[in-house]
């Protein structure tokens, strides 16, 4: 291996010792470093390293077209170590060189990471999308793209990369969703656009299932929940389920704030969804979030003949748990009392348990319940248990 290339390959690994080294000018005025060997003994490497970092980038870019594949490989590696943004286009072209493309891909990704705050780094996007086809470097390329997307979400150069990202998403590589969620295509994210264009319902649902494990995807999930139209009903249902999982997997004392944007959409879904199943998913999500804004619509649902009355009652119980003063959920007591007379035994039992939960929460927080304020109840009607009039029924 030519000494200059060896020196360049360790350009970032050896400290410079100014006192023992000859001048950089002397070294760099020598014959062309990629044509003739650099005549530098081992004790002068520190100066060579400094010289390489300051002056060798143009020569290394030319070396990417050298006839010797070893020269091309080390040149690509060295450019990655140095991290000069001017080498992006040259390394991008080197991706077409079968003997260099693996090293060139890693070097390109390294340069992006080192220059992530510079707008010029976005020139690498088109090449990073090419690297996505390489399974060995896909994850690191995606990481670099995510960094750029967080900094430059609306840059027009993303247009060349979105098809590649959407392609691997459709292949089941769910990590692409994180990058797509950050890229903006007008009023919506690239993720929303990509999922809308997937015709297979199961694939769309599977992608949403992957999002529920990442709190950084909350904004993207809420955006998917806002889609209108019957053709996106499955997406809204999957988004509601994802919100439920996110809320349940996290500390609910701060989740209501993080998921507050989803509450109006879920309330709308509860009121106007065309299927019982859709309303059920929305109700369960509202309970998991625990936001008190959902109480009026849930109470309204309790007073109807809807098939989800039990789920609404349970959601109110969850909201009471997550808002310990219990004052909002207390509004449900009159309707829950009426449910104790329901012909459906499950409804009677759920109503009883939720009322007991609300009462216990209020009592634990030393809230005063005046005589007559808490309803006298007969409890759920069962053959085995019929509480006395005015007695708070025990749990069945």
N, C-alpha and C positions, 0 to 999 in steps of 0.2 A: 504493500500500500504506500502511496506517495506520502512523504512526511507531512506536507501541508494538510492533506486530508485527515491524517491521523490527529494532527494538532487541532484542526477544526472540530473534529468529532468530540473532543473533550473541552470545547471552548468555554463551557460554563462550569467546569469542574476544578480548574486549577487557579489559585489566586496569583495575582501579578506581583512580582518582586522587582520594583523599579531600580533598586540599588545595584543588583547583580547583572542586569540585562543590558545588551546593546540597544541603541535607539531603534524605535519602530521605523523611522524613516530609512535607516540603513537596510533593514530587512525588506521593506516594501518596495524599495528601489531596485531590488534584485530582479532577475529575469522572471518572466511570467510564472506565477506560482503553480498554475495548472499545466504548464508545459515543461518546466524544469523543476527539479527537486529543490526544495527549500533547504539551504545548507545552514542548519542550526543544530547545535549540539544539545543534549538533554538538559543541561543546566541553563539553557536559554529558552526553554519552553514557555515560561511565564510571559516573556515578551512576545513570543510567537502567538500565544493565545490572545493577548490584547490586540496585536496587529490584525489577527484574523477577524476578531469581533468588529473592529473598526473599519477594516478596509477590504475584507475578502468577499463580501456579499455579491458584488457584481461578478466576480470570477466564479463563485460557486453557482450562480444562476446559469452562467455559460456552461459550467461543468455538467449540468443536468442533461446536456446534449452530447456529452463526450462519447466516443466509441466504446470505451471500456465500461462495462456495466458496474464494476466495482467502484469506479470513480463516480458514476451517476448515483449509486446507492449512498455512498458516504457524503456526497454533496447534498443530497436530499435530507439526510439525517442531520447534517451540520446546520443547514438552514433552519430546520426545526428547533435546534438547540439555541441558535442565535436569536430567532424570533423576529426577524425584520419583516415588516408588513409588505415590503416591496416584492417579496418572493412569492406571494400568493398565486399570481397568475402562472408563474413558471412551474410551481408545484402542482397546480391544477392541471396543467398540460402533461405533467409527468405521470398523472394517474392513468394515462393511456399506455404507458410503458410497462409491460408485463413484468419486467425484471426489477422495477423500481416502485410500482404503484403501492405496495404495502407500506414501505418506508415513507413514501411521499404523503400517503394518507395520514399517517401519524404525525409527520412534520407539519402538515397543514393544520391539523387539529391543535397542535401545540402553539402554532403562531396565533390562531384565533384566541386561545386562552390568554396568551400573553398580551394581546392587543384588543381585548374585549371592550375597552372603553373608547376605542377609536372607530369612527364611522366607516373608515376604510375596511375594517374587518368584515363588513357586510358583503364585500366582493367575494368572499370565500363561500357564501351560501350556495351558489350554484354547484360548486365542487363538493361541498359537504353532502348535498343531496345525491350526488353520484356515489359517494362513499357509503351511503345507506344501503346500497345493494350488496356491500361486502359485510357478511355477518360477523367477521372477526373484529372489524372496526366500527360496526353500526352503533354500538352503545356510546362510545366516546364521541363519535360524530354527532349523535343526537344530543349529548350533553353540551357540546359546543354550540349547537343550534339553539338549544333552550336558553343558554346564556345570552346569545344575540337577540333572541325573541323577547326576552325580558327587558332588554335595553332599547331595541328598535322594533316594536311590535307592528308598526304600520308601514314599514319600509317597502317600497314597490318591488324590491329585489326578492321578496318572499314568493312572488308569483311563480318563479321558476322552481321553487322548492316544494310548494304545497302538494303538487301531484305525487311526488316521491314519498312524502310523509303520509299522505292519505293512502298510498299504495301499501306501505308496510303496516298501516293500521288495519286495513282490510285483510291482510295476511295473518292478523292475530297478534301483531307486535304492539301491545297496548301502551307501551311507554311513549310511543309517538303522540299519544293524546295530550300529554303534558305540554309539548312544544306547540302543537296545533292550537291548544287552548289559549296560548299567549299571543298568537299571531292574529291580527285584526284584518278582516276582509270587509271593509265598510262598517256597517252597524253591528255585524256579528263576528264571532271568532271563526277561525279556519276549522276548528273542531266541529262547531255546529254545522258549518257548510258541508264538511266531509261526511258527517253522520247522516245528514238529510239526503245525501246522494247515494247512500248505501241502501239497496232495495231489500236485502234480506233482513227480516224482522229479528231473527235470532242473533244475527251478527251485531245489529244495533244494540240489542239488549245486553249482549256479552261485553261490548265496549263500555257501556254504562256501569256494568258490574265492576269493571276494573277501576273506574273512577272513584268508587265509594271507599277505596282504601287509601286515598290521598287527600288530605285536608286542603292542599293547594288547588284542588279541582273544584272547590265549592262554588266559585264564581261561574265556572263553565257549566256545572250541573244546574245551577239556577237559570242560566241562559237557556239551556235545553228544556227546562220546565216551562219556559215562557212561550215555546212554540205553539202556534195556533193551527187548527185544522184536524180533521179526522185522520188524515194520513200520518200524523205524528202522535197519535194517541199512545202508541206503544212506547215512544220516547218519553213522553210526559210521565207515564206510569213508572218506567224504569228510573227516571230522574227522581221521582218521589221516593222510590225504594232506596235509591242511593243516598238521599238526604236522611232517611231514617237510619241507615247504617252509620253514616258519618256522625249523626247526633248521638246515637247509642254508644259509639266507640270512644266518645270524648266526654270530658267533664262538662256536665250540662249547665254549670253555673256561668260559663262564658259562651257556650254554643248558641243560645238565643240571639246574641248580638251578631255572631258570625253568619248565622242563617236567617237573619231578620228579613233579608230580601226575598226569601222563599215564601214567607208567611202569607203575603197577599195573594200570591199565585196559587198556593195550596188552598187557601180559603175559597178562591174563585173555582178551583177544581172541585172542592167539596160541594159547592152550591150548584154548579152547572154541568158537571161531568155527566155524560150520557149513560154510563154504565155503573152498576153497583160496585164492580171491582175497582174502577178508577177512583170513585169516592172513598172506598175503603183505604186505598194506598195513601190518598191525601190526608185522611183523618189520622191514620197511624203516624204519618210524618209530622203532623201538627202536634200530636202527643209527645213524640220523641224530642221535638224542638223545645216544647214547653213554654212557648210565648203566649202571654195572656191575651193578645189580640185575637186569638182563636176562640176564646171562651164564648162570645155571643153566638157565633155560627154553630158551635157544637151544642150549645143549649137549645138553639132553634131546631137542630136536627133531632135532639132527644124528644122534642114535643111533636115530631112528625111520625109518620108510619114508615119511615125509611128502613131499609134492610140493614143499615149500619148503626142502629141505635146503640147496640152493645159496644161497638168500637168507639163511638162518640163518648159514651160514658167512661170507658177506660182511658181515653185521651184526656178527659177532664181530670181524672184521678192523677195522671202523670203531670199535668200542668200544676195541680195542687202541690204535688211533691216538690216540683222545681221552683215553686214560688211560695215559700213556707208560711207567709202570713195568711194564705188561704182565702183572702177576701174575694178575689175574682171568681174562683171556683165555687165559692159559697152560693153564687147566683144560680147554680144548677140544682140546688137542693129541692126546691118545689117540684121540678120536673122529675127528678130522680125519685121523689116520694110517690108520684103518680105511677112510675114504672114498677113500683112494688106490687101494684095490682094487675100487672100485665098477665096475659094468659100464657106468655112464653116464660118458662121457668128460668132459662138462661138469662133473660132480661131482668127478672126479679133478683136473681143472685148477684149479677153484675151491679145493679143499682144499689143493692144493700152494701156490697163490698166497697164501692166507691164512696158512698155516704159515710161509711165507717172510717175510711181512709181520710176523708176531708175533716171529719170531726177530730180524729186523732192528731192530725197535723196542727189544727187550730189549738187544741188543748196543750200540745207539747210546746207551743210557742206562747202559752199563757194568755190566750185570747179569751175574753170574757163572753160567755154566751148567756144572755139573759133568759130567764124562764119564759118559755113559749116561743123563743126565737128559733131554737132548734126543733124541727118538726117531730111530733109524736108519731112513731111508726110501728107498724105491726111486723116489720121485717118481711123477708121473702116468704111467700106462702108455700110450705111444704107439709107433707103428712107427718114428718118426724119432729118438726120444730115449729111451734106457734108461740112467739114471745107474748108476754102480757102487755096489755094496753099501756102505752106511755113508757115502756121499758126499751132501752136501746138494745137491739138484738145482738147477740154474740155471734162471732164468725162461725159459719157452718163448716 
